Amino acid sequence: MDEYWKVVCSYGHVGRSNEISVSRYLVTSKKLRSIDVYDLVSSMPGVKKSRGGISAVRKLEQISYDEYLLGKEEERENLYLQKLMSFYPNPDKERIIA
């Protein structure tokens, strides 16, 4: 069984008033805890670090499968993510399971 997550991350130059918050939608195995998802997202390309090395993850919440599907559609339409994905292509875009 899988778990679905909505994670709001900061991209750009954090701390210089030149950042953007973007919602990302993930599916993981049920064995992962929220801290594991936090670590996973912190290592994703483009997610910035705040001062002191703390990740720029703003919000992390478990969501339903239907919310996940709607969120993935939002991701596909997000121009910032389209540009980011052109620099960091992920061959398995639909599933991130650790």
CNS distance restraints for C-alpha pairs under 8 A (distance, minus, plus):
assign (resid   1 and name CA) (resid  29 and name CA) 6.70 0.50 0.50
assign (resid   1 and name CA) (resid  30 and name CA) 6.09 0.50 0.50
assign (resid   2 and name CA) (resid  27 and name CA) 6.44 0.50 0.50
assign (resid   2 and name CA) (resid  28 and name CA) 5.66 0.50 0.50
assign (resid   2 and name CA) (resid  29 and name CA) 4.77 0.50 0.50
assign (resid   2 and name CA) (resid  30 and name CA) 5.17 0.50 0.50
assign (resid   3 and name CA) (resid  27 and name CA) 5.64 0.50 0.50
assign (resid   3 and name CA) (resid  28 and name CA) 5.38 0.50 0.50
assign (resid   3 and name CA) (resid  29 and name CA) 6.04 0.50 0.50
assign (resid   3 and name CA) (resid  30 and name CA) 5.47 0.50 0.50
assign (resid   3 and name CA) (resid  62 and name CA) 7.23 0.50 0.50
assign (resid   3 and name CA) (resid  63 and name CA) 7.84 0.50 0.50
assign (resid   4 and name CA) (resid  25 and name CA) 7.28 0.50 0.50
assign (resid   4 and name CA) (resid  26 and name CA) 5.74 0.50 0.50
assign (resid   4 and name CA) (resid  27 and name CA) 4.57 0.50 0.50
assign (resid   4 and name CA) (resid  28 and name CA) 6.51 0.50 0.50
assign (resid   4 and name CA) (resid  62 and name CA) 5.76 0.50 0.50
assign (resid   4 and name CA) (resid  63 and name CA) 5.38 0.50 0.50
assign (resid   4 and name CA) (resid  64 and name CA) 6.26 0.50 0.50
assign (resid   4 and name CA) (resid  65 and name CA) 6.38 0.50 0.50
assign (resid   4 and name CA) (resid  68 and name CA) 6.30 0.50 0.50
assign (resid   5 and name CA) (resid  25 and name CA) 5.61 0.50 0.50
assign (resid   5 and name CA) (resid  26 and name CA) 5.11 0.50 0.50
assign (resid   5 and name CA) (resid  27 and name CA) 6.30 0.50 0.50
assign (resid   5 and name CA) (resid  28 and name CA) 7.96 0.50 0.50
assign (resid   5 and name CA) (resid  60 and name CA) 7.04 0.50 0.50
assign (resid   5 and name CA) (resid  61 and name CA) 5.66 0.50 0.50
assign (resid   5 and name CA) (resid  62 and name CA) 4.48 0.50 0.50
assign (resid   5 and name CA) (resid  63 and name CA) 5.35 0.50 0.50
assign (resid   5 and name CA) (resid  68 and name CA) 7.20 0.50 0.50
assign (resid   6 and name CA) (resid  23 and name CA) 6.52 0.50 0.50
assign (resid   6 and name CA) (resid  24 and name CA) 5.78 0.50 0.50
assign (resid   6 and name CA) (resid  25 and name CA) 4.73 0.50 0.50
assign (resid   6 and name CA) (resid  26 and name CA) 6.61 0.50 0.50
assign (resid   6 and name CA) (resid  59 and name CA) 7.80 0.50 0.50
assign (resid   6 and name CA) (resid  60 and name CA) 5.93 0.50 0.50
assign (resid   6 and name CA) (resid  61 and name CA) 5.41 0.50 0.50
assign (resid   6 and name CA) (resid  62 and name CA) 6.32 0.50 0.50
assign (resid   6 and name CA) (resid  63 and name CA) 6.45 0.50 0.50
assign (resid   6 and name CA) (resid  68 and name CA) 7.47 0.50 0.50
assign (resid   6 and name CA) (resid  71 and name CA) 7.91 0.50 0.50
assign (resid   7 and name CA) (resid  23 and name CA) 5.52 0.50 0.50
assign (resid   7 and name CA) (resid  24 and name CA) 5.14 0.50 0.50
assign (resid   7 and name CA) (resid  25 and name CA) 6.34 0.50 0.50
assign (resid   7 and name CA) (resid  26 and name CA) 7.85 0.50 0.50
assign (resid   7 and name CA) (resid  41 and name CA) 7.89 0.50 0.50
assign (resid   7 and name CA) (resid  57 and name CA) 7.08 0.50 0.50
assign (resid   7 and name CA) (resid  58 and name CA) 7.45 0.50 0.50
assign (resid   7 and name CA) (resid  59 and name CA) 5.50 0.50 0.50
assign (resid   7 and name CA) (resid  60 and name CA) 4.53 0.50 0.50
assign (resid   7 and name CA) (resid  61 and name CA) 6.52 0.50 0.50
assign (resid   8 and name CA) (resid  21 and name CA) 6.30 0.50 0.50
assign (resid   8 and name CA) (resid  22 and name CA) 5.47 0.50 0.50
assign (resid   8 and name CA) (resid  23 and name CA) 4.26 0.50 0.50
assign (resid   8 and name CA) (resid  24 and name CA) 6.15 0.50 0.50
assign (resid   8 and name CA) (resid  57 and name CA) 6.01 0.50 0.50
assign (resid   8 and name CA) (resid  58 and name CA) 5.29 0.50 0.50
assign (resid   8 and name CA) (resid  59 and name CA) 4.94 0.50 0.50
assign (resid   8 and name CA) (resid  60 and name CA) 6.58 0.50 0.50
assign (resid   9 and name CA) (resid  21 and name CA) 5.39 0.50 0.50
assign (resid   9 and name CA) (resid  22 and name CA) 5.42 0.50 0.50
assign (resid   9 and name CA) (resid  23 and name CA) 6.34 0.50 0.50
assign (resid   9 and name CA) (resid  24 and name CA) 7.34 0.50 0.50
assign (resid   9 and name CA) (resid  47 and name CA) 6.42 0.50 0.50
assign (resid   9 and name CA) (resid  56 and name CA) 5.83 0.50 0.50
assign (resid   9 and name CA) (resid  57 and name CA) 4.45 0.50 0.50
assign (resid   9 and name CA) (resid  58 and name CA) 5.56 0.50 0.50
assign (resid   9 and name CA) (resid  59 and name CA) 7.24 0.50 0.50
assign (resid  10 and name CA) (resid  14 and name CA) 7.15 0.50 0.50
assign (resid  10 and name CA) (resid  19 and name CA) 6.33 0.50 0.50
assign (resid  10 and name CA) (resid  20 and name CA) 5.54 0.50 0.50
assign (resid  10 and name CA) (resid  21 and name CA) 4.42 0.50 0.50
assign (resid  10 and name CA) (resid  22 and name CA) 6.37 0.50 0.50
assign (resid  10 and name CA) (resid  47 and name CA) 5.99 0.50 0.50
assign (resid  10 and name CA) (resid  48 and name CA) 6.12 0.50 0.50
assign (resid  10 and name CA) (resid  56 and name CA) 5.27 0.50 0.50
assign (resid  10 and name CA) (resid  57 and name CA) 6.39 0.50 0.50
assign (resid  10 and name CA) (resid  58 and name CA) 7.09 0.50 0.50
assign (resid  11 and name CA) (resid  19 and name CA) 5.55 0.50 0.50
assign (resid  11 and name CA) (resid  20 and name CA) 5.30 0.50 0.50
assign (resid  11 and name CA) (resid  21 and name CA) 6.25 0.50 0.50
assign (resid  11 and name CA) (resid  22 and name CA) 7.32 0.50 0.50
assign (resid  11 and name CA) (resid  46 and name CA) 5.87 0.50 0.50
assign (resid  11 and name CA) (resid  47 and name CA) 5.14 0.50 0.50
assign (resid  11 and name CA) (resid  48 and name CA) 5.46 0.50 0.50
assign (resid  11 and name CA) (resid  56 and name CA) 7.85 0.50 0.50
assign (resid  12 and name CA) (resid  18 and name CA) 6.17 0.50 0.50
assign (resid  12 and name CA) (resid  19 and name CA) 4.41 0.50 0.50
assign (resid  12 and name CA) (resid  20 and name CA) 6.22 0.50 0.50
assign (resid  12 and name CA) (resid  46 and name CA) 7.41 0.50 0.50
assign (resid  12 and name CA) (resid  47 and name CA) 7.82 0.50 0.50
assign (resid  12 and name CA) (resid  48 and name CA) 6.68 0.50 0.50
assign (resid  13 and name CA) (resid  17 and name CA) 7.18 0.50 0.50
assign (resid  13 and name CA) (resid  18 and name CA) 5.21 0.50 0.50
assign (resid  13 and name CA) (resid  19 and name CA) 5.23 0.50 0.50
assign (resid  13 and name CA) (resid  48 and name CA) 7.26 0.50 0.50
assign (resid  14 and name CA) (resid  18 and name CA) 6.46 0.50 0.50
assign (resid  14 and name CA) (resid  19 and name CA) 5.39 0.50 0.50
assign (resid  14 and name CA) (resid  48 and name CA) 6.55 0.50 0.50
assign (resid  14 and name CA) (resid  49 and name CA) 7.14 0.50 0.50
assign (resid  14 and name CA) (resid  50 and name CA) 6.17 0.50 0.50
assign (resid  14 and name CA) (resid  56 and name CA) 7.85 0.50 0.50
assign (resid  15 and name CA) (resid  19 and name CA) 7.76 0.50 0.50
assign (resid  15 and name CA) (resid  50 and name CA) 7.05 0.50 0.50
assign (resid  15 and name CA) (resid  51 and name CA) 7.88 0.50 0.50
assign (resid  23 and name CA) (resid  71 and name CA) 7.94 0.50 0.50
assign (resid  23 and name CA) (resid  75 and name CA) 7.67 0.50 0.50
assign (resid  24 and name CA) (resid  71 and name CA) 7.46 0.50 0.50
assign (resid  24 and name CA) (resid  72 and name CA) 7.85 0.50 0.50
assign (resid  24 and name CA) (resid  75 and name CA) 6.94 0.50 0.50
assign (resid  25 and name CA) (resid  68 and name CA) 6.08 0.50 0.50
assign (resid  25 and name CA) (resid  71 and name CA) 5.96 0.50 0.50
assign (resid  25 and name CA) (resid  72 and name CA) 6.16 0.50 0.50
assign (resid  25 and name CA) (resid  75 and name CA) 7.83 0.50 0.50
assign (resid  26 and name CA) (resid  68 and name CA) 7.48 0.50 0.50
assign (resid  26 and name CA) (resid  94 and name CA) 7.96 0.50 0.50
assign (resid  26 and name CA) (resid  95 and name CA) 6.97 0.50 0.50
assign (resid  26 and name CA) (resid  96 and name CA) 6.39 0.50 0.50
assign (resid  27 and name CA) (resid  95 and name CA) 5.88 0.50 0.50
assign (resid  27 and name CA) (resid  96 and name CA) 5.94 0.50 0.50
assign (resid  27 and name CA) (resid  97 and name CA) 6.59 0.50 0.50
assign (resid  28 and name CA) (resid  32 and name CA) 6.96 0.50 0.50
assign (resid  28 and name CA) (resid  37 and name CA) 7.99 0.50 0.50
assign (resid  28 and name CA) (resid  95 and name CA) 7.44 0.50 0.50
assign (resid  28 and name CA) (resid  96 and name CA) 6.03 0.50 0.50
assign (resid  28 and name CA) (resid  97 and name CA) 4.47 0.50 0.50
assign (resid  28 and name CA) (resid  98 and name CA) 6.62 0.50 0.50
assign (resid  29 and name CA) (resid  97 and name CA) 5.81 0.50 0.50
assign (resid  29 and name CA) (resid  98 and name CA) 6.91 0.50 0.50
assign (resid  32 and name CA) (resid  36 and name CA) 5.70 0.50 0.50
assign (resid  32 and name CA) (resid  37 and name CA) 6.72 0.50 0.50
assign (resid  32 and name CA) (resid  98 and name CA) 7.67 0.50 0.50
assign (resid  33 and name CA) (resid  37 and name CA) 6.54 0.50 0.50
assign (resid  34 and name CA) (resid  38 and name CA) 6.12 0.50 0.50
assign (resid  34 and name CA) (resid  60 and name CA) 7.60 0.50 0.50
assign (resid  35 and name CA) (resid  39 and name CA) 6.24 0.50 0.50
assign (resid  36 and name CA) (resid  40 and name CA) 6.17 0.50 0.50
assign (resid  37 and name CA) (resid  41 and name CA) 6.11 0.50 0.50
assign (resid  38 and name CA) (resid  42 and name CA) 6.07 0.50 0.50
assign (resid  38 and name CA) (resid  57 and name CA) 7.31 0.50 0.50
assign (resid  38 and name CA) (resid  60 and name CA) 7.40 0.50 0.50
assign (resid  39 and name CA) (resid  43 and name CA) 6.53 0.50 0.50
assign (resid  40 and name CA) (resid  44 and name CA) 6.76 0.50 0.50
assign (resid  41 and name CA) (resid  47 and name CA) 7.56 0.50 0.50
assign (resid  41 and name CA) (resid  57 and name CA) 7.60 0.50 0.50
assign (resid  42 and name CA) (resid  47 and name CA) 6.27 0.50 0.50
assign (resid  42 and name CA) (resid  48 and name CA) 7.85 0.50 0.50
assign (resid  42 and name CA) (resid  55 and name CA) 5.61 0.50 0.50
assign (resid  42 and name CA) (resid  56 and name CA) 7.39 0.50 0.50
assign (resid  42 and name CA) (resid  57 and name CA) 6.96 0.50 0.50
assign (resid  43 and name CA) (resid  47 and name CA) 7.15 0.50 0.50
assign (resid  45 and name CA) (resid  88 and name CA) 6.90 0.50 0.50
assign (resid  46 and name CA) (resid  84 and name CA) 7.36 0.50 0.50
assign (resid  47 and name CA) (resid  55 and name CA) 7.63 0.50 0.50
assign (resid  47 and name CA) (resid  56 and name CA) 6.68 0.50 0.50
assign (resid  47 and name CA) (resid  57 and name CA) 7.88 0.50 0.50
assign (resid  48 and name CA) (resid  55 and name CA) 6.51 0.50 0.50
assign (resid  48 and name CA) (resid  56 and name CA) 5.59 0.50 0.50
assign (resid  49 and name CA) (resid  53 and name CA) 5.58 0.50 0.50
assign (resid  49 and name CA) (resid  54 and name CA) 5.71 0.50 0.50
assign (resid  49 and name CA) (resid  55 and name CA) 4.56 0.50 0.50
assign (resid  49 and name CA) (resid  56 and name CA) 5.28 0.50 0.50
assign (resid  50 and name CA) (resid  54 and name CA) 5.31 0.50 0.50
assign (resid  50 and name CA) (resid  55 and name CA) 5.86 0.50 0.50
assign (resid  50 and name CA) (resid  56 and name CA) 5.70 0.50 0.50
assign (resid  63 and name CA) (resid  67 and name CA) 6.13 0.50 0.50
assign (resid  63 and name CA) (resid  68 and name CA) 6.66 0.50 0.50
assign (resid  64 and name CA) (resid  68 and name CA) 6.23 0.50 0.50
assign (resid  65 and name CA) (resid  69 and name CA) 6.31 0.50 0.50
assign (resid  66 and name CA) (resid  70 and name CA) 6.37 0.50 0.50
assign (resid  67 and name CA) (resid  71 and name CA) 6.03 0.50 0.50
assign (resid  68 and name CA) (resid  72 and name CA) 6.15 0.50 0.50
assign (resid  69 and name CA) (resid  73 and name CA) 6.48 0.50 0.50
assign (resid  70 and name CA) (resid  74 and name CA) 6.46 0.50 0.50
assign (resid  71 and name CA) (resid  75 and name CA) 6.24 0.50 0.50
assign (resid  72 and name CA) (resid  76 and name CA) 6.32 0.50 0.50
assign (resid  73 and name CA) (resid  77 and name CA) 6.51 0.50 0.50
assign (resid  74 and name CA) (resid  78 and name CA) 6.20 0.50 0.50
assign (resid  75 and name CA) (resid  81 and name CA) 6.79 0.50 0.50
assign (resid  76 and name CA) (resid  81 and name CA) 7.61 0.50 0.50
assign (resid  76 and name CA) (resid  82 and name CA) 7.10 0.50 0.50
assign (resid  77 and name CA) (resid  82 and name CA) 7.67 0.50 0.50
assign (resid  78 and name CA) (resid  82 and name CA) 6.28 0.50 0.50
assign (resid  79 and name CA) (resid  83 and name CA) 6.31 0.50 0.50
assign (resid  80 and name CA) (resid  84 and name CA) 6.22 0.50 0.50
assign (resid  81 and name CA) (resid  85 and name CA) 5.89 0.50 0.50
assign (resid  82 and name CA) (resid  86 and name CA) 6.43 0.50 0.50
assign (resid  83 and name CA) (resid  87 and name CA) 6.93 0.50 0.50
assign (resid  84 and name CA) (resid  88 and name CA) 6.25 0.50 0.50
assign (resid  85 and name CA) (resid  89 and name CA) 5.02 0.50 0.50
assign (resid  85 and name CA) (resid  90 and name CA) 7.37 0.50 0.50
assign (resid  92 and name CA) (resid  96 and name CA) 7.55 0.50 0.50
